[in-house]
Amino acid sequence: MGKVFILAVERSGENLGLEIMENATAAGLDLHWSGVVGSRLQAAGVENIADGEPLAIIGLVEVLRHYGALRRLYHQVVSHLKNERPTCVILIDHPAFNMRIAKAAKALGIRVLYVVGPQIWAWRGQRIHQIKQIVDQMLVLFPFEVPIYAEAGVPVQVLAHPLLAQTTAAPDRLTARAALGLAAEDQVLALLPGSRRGELEKLSRRYAQTASLLREQMPRLKIVVALARDELASAWKRQWEQGAGPCDALVVIAQTRTVLSAANVVLVASGTATLETALMERPAVVVYALNALTYAFARRLVKTPFVAMPNILLKESVYPEFLQDAFKPGQVAAALLPLFTDAGHKQVQRLKQIRDLLQGDSAEALQQVLRKMLL
């Protein structure tokens, strides 16, 4: 039985990890999986060797504050790799941390499969040279990334985005509303504040204020909050109350697609959820906020004019973006209000191209890569 190590702790990363595990099984591979993973991959049979919570930290300043925890996690992973000697490490996202793990694994003679690598198309493109030295195979999610790696001589394939199948399988609006106790005629605002504790705590009070302002304009508006996991509920509740959010808001755990299916309009934090929202063809406004120093540093390096992936893919501002100080509850509420009418329909029409832009290589091609890398 072969040994594989996988690192994926966030919801989107776990989705990719589950797809890779399913394809490895379909390829006939008999493997023992260990790693630093979230609850869903643990339920799928991955032996979790450490708490991955430090990887939920975002931002330069925040990382510096938690450097000790990240350093301990790094040494735990490297010690495990030295003792267990897996055939391959599968690293999903978290570029600052995972590039160090990739370097350590390569030095130990362990193959490195990187999924959703550093966003070199957006910033710090020179990292392609380091990637070429320490990564044996890239799996990317967006076809526009392929030439960047191919020209540098890094083997690369496009992984069919798991959200394509997942959003296709989502319940219809009436079914979703029945599951959430909502009526067919309700006007529903969905709130998606992100899956990381740090971003949720930074954004949630302004979410509450925005929802309250919108409720003043739409007294019968139903508000549904989609949280990624149970551990976020207490932090959300505290910040929601401090922001005087409507007390009748419905909080739903680990049912994001059901919430999106039920929604008329979405307020979503920048990240994978923006793409999920677009594939569900829901009108939305995108918000985000980082530590001021982190944001100033990032804006000097980032080359793309947008942060939301639907806007990047479509090369236009389909979803309005309110970032940092621009995330003012009054302005965001004003941007959300017209999306319940014709403006929302116009947004949806512009989103219909998204699905065609995310088609990956075949399952057979992926399984061939996995046989090469994992055996």
Long-range contacts (C-beta under 8 A, 24 or more apart in sequence): 1-30, 1-31, 1-32, 2-29, 2-30, 2-31, 2-32, 2-86, 2-87, 2-374, 2-375, 3-31, 3-32, 3-34, 3-84, 3-85, 3-86, 3-87, 4-31, 4-32, 4-33, 4-34, 4-86, 4-87, 4-88, 4-89, 4-90, 4-374, 5-33, 5-34, 5-35, 5-77, 5-80, 5-81, 5-84, 5-86, 5-88, 5-89, 5-90, 5-105, 5-110, 6-33, 6-34, 6-35, 6-37, 6-41, 6-46, 6-89, 6-90, 6-91, 6-92, 7-35, 7-36, 7-37, 7-52, 7-77, 7-89, 7-90, 7-91, 7-92, 7-94, 7-98, 7-101, 8-35, 8-36, 8-37, 8-38, 8-41, 8-90, 8-92, 8-93, 9-36, 9-37, 9-38, 9-52, 9-53, 9-55, 9-56, 9-94, 10-38, 10-55, 10-56, 10-93, 10-195, 10-196, 10-228, 11-38, 11-40, 11-195, 11-228, 11-229, 11-256, 11-272, 12-93, 12-195, 12-271, 12-272, 13-38, 13-92, 13-93, 13-94, 13-116, 14-38, 14-40, 14-41, 15-162, 15-163, 15-166, 16-92, 16-115, 16-116, 16-159, 16-162, 17-41, 17-44, 17-46, 17-90, 17-92, 18-44, 18-162, 19-159, 19-162, 20-90, 20-115, 20-366, 20-370, 21-45, 21-46, 23-363, 23-366, 23-367, 23-370, 24-367, 24-370, 24-374, 26-363, 26-367, 27-367, 27-368, 27-370, 27-371, 29-370, 29-371, 29-374, 29-375, 31-374, 34-80, 34-84, 34-86, 35-90, 36-73, 36-77, 38-229, 39-229, 49-76, 49-77, 49-80, 50-76, 50-77, 50-80, 53-197, 55-94, 55-97, 56-195, 56-196, 56-197, 56-198, 57-196, 57-198, 58-196, 58-198, 58-199, 58-290, 58-294, 59-198, 59-290, 59-291, 59-294, 60-291, 60-293, 60-294, 60-297, 60-298, 61-291, 61-293, 61-294, 62-198, 62-291, 62-294, 63-96, 70-97, 73-97, 74-100, 74-101, 77-101, 77-104, 78-104, 81-105, 81-108, 81-110, 82-108, 85-110, 86-110, 87-111, 87-373, 87-374, 87-375, 88-112, 88-113, 88-373, 88-374, 89-113, 90-115, 91-115, 92-116, 95-119, 95-127, 99-127, 99-130, 99-131, 99-134, 102-134, 102-135, 103-134, 105-134, 106-133, 106-134, 111-136, 111-137, 111-373, 112-136, 112-137, 113-137, 113-139, 113-369, 113-373, 113-374, 114-138, 114-139, 115-139, 115-159, 116-140, 116-141, 120-148, 121-145, 121-148, 121-303, 121-304, 122-302, 122-303, 122-304, 123-298, 123-301, 123-302, 123-303, 124-301, 125-303, 128-152, 128-154, 136-373, 137-369, 137-372, 137-373, 139-366, 139-369, 141-358, 141-360, 142-313, 142-357, 142-358, 143-357, 143-359, 143-360, 157-360, 157-361, 157-365, 157-366, 157-369, 158-359, 158-360, 158-361, 159-360, 159-361, 159-366, 160-358, 160-359, 160-360, 160-361, 160-363, 160-366, 161-275, 161-358, 161-360, 163-272, 163-275, 163-276, 163-279, 163-358, 164-279, 164-355, 164-358, 164-359, 166-257, 166-276, 167-257, 167-276, 167-279, 167-280, 170-257, 170-258, 170-260, 170-261, 170-280, 171-257, 171-258, 171-261, 172-261, 173-261, 173-262, 175-261, 176-258, 176-259, 176-261, 176-262, 177-262, 179-258, 179-262, 180-224, 180-250, 180-252, 180-258, 180-259, 180-262, 181-250, 182-222, 182-224, 182-262, 186-220, 186-222, 187-218, 187-220, 187-221, 187-222, 187-264, 187-340, 188-221, 188-222, 188-223, 188-224, 188-262, 188-263, 188-264, 188-265, 189-214, 189-221, 189-222, 189-223, 189-224, 189-263, 189-264, 189-265, 189-266, 189-267, 189-336, 190-224, 190-225, 190-226, 190-259, 190-260, 190-262, 190-263, 190-265, 190-266, 190-267, 190-268, 190-282, 191-223, 191-224, 191-225, 191-226, 191-249, 191-266, 191-267, 192-226, 192-256, 192-259, 192-260, 192-266, 192-267, 192-268, 192-269, 192-273, 192-277, 193-225, 193-227, 193-236, 193-269, 194-228, 194-269, 194-271, 194-273, 195-228, 195-229, 195-232, 195-271, 195-273, 197-231, 197-232, 197-235, 199-269, 199-271, 199-288, 199-289, 200-227, 200-232, 200-235, 200-236, 200-239, 201-235, 201-239, 202-289, 202-290, 203-269, 203-287, 203-288, 203-289, 203-327, 204-235, 204-236, 204-239, 204-240, 204-243, 205-239, 205-240, 205-242, 205-243, 206-243, 206-287, 206-289, 206-327, 206-328, 206-329, 206-332, 207-240, 207-243, 207-245, 207-267, 207-287, 208-239, 208-240, 208-241, 208-242, 208-243, 208-244, 208-245, 209-243, 209-244, 209-245, 209-329, 210-267, 210-329, 210-332, 210-333, 210-336, 211-245, 211-246, 211-249, 211-267, 212-243, 212-244, 212-245, 212-246, 212-329, 213-329, 213-330, 213-333, 214-333, 214-336, 214-337, 215-246, 217-333, 217-337, 218-337, 218-340, 222-250, 223-248, 223-249, 223-250, 224-249, 224-250, 224-251, 224-252, 224-259, 224-262, 224-263, 225-249, 225-250, 225-251, 225-252, 225-259, 226-252, 226-255, 226-256, 226-259, 226-260, 227-251, 227-252, 227-253, 227-254, 228-253, 228-254, 228-256, 229-253, 229-254, 230-254, 264-339, 264-340, 264-344, 265-336, 265-339, 265-340, 265-344, 267-332, 267-336, 270-307, 270-308, 270-321, 270-323, 272-309, 274-308, 274-309, 274-310, 274-319, 275-309, 275-310, 275-354, 277-310, 277-319, 278-309, 278-310, 278-318, 278-319, 278-351, 278-354, 279-354, 279-355, 279-358, 281-348, 281-351, 281-352, 282-348, 283-339, 283-340, 283-343, 283-344, 283-345, 283-347, 283-348, 284-319, 284-339, 284-347, 285-319, 285-320, 285-322, 285-332, 285-335, 285-336, 285-339, 286-311, 286-319, 286-320, 286-321, 286-322, 287-321, 287-322, 287-323, 287-327, 287-332, 288-321, 288-322, 288-323, 288-324, 288-327, 289-323, 289-324, 289-327, 290-324, 292-324, 295-323, 295-324, 310-351, 310-354, 313-354, 313-357, 313-358, 314-350, 314-351, 314-353, 314-354, 314-357, 316-350, 318-347, 318-350, 318-351, 319-347
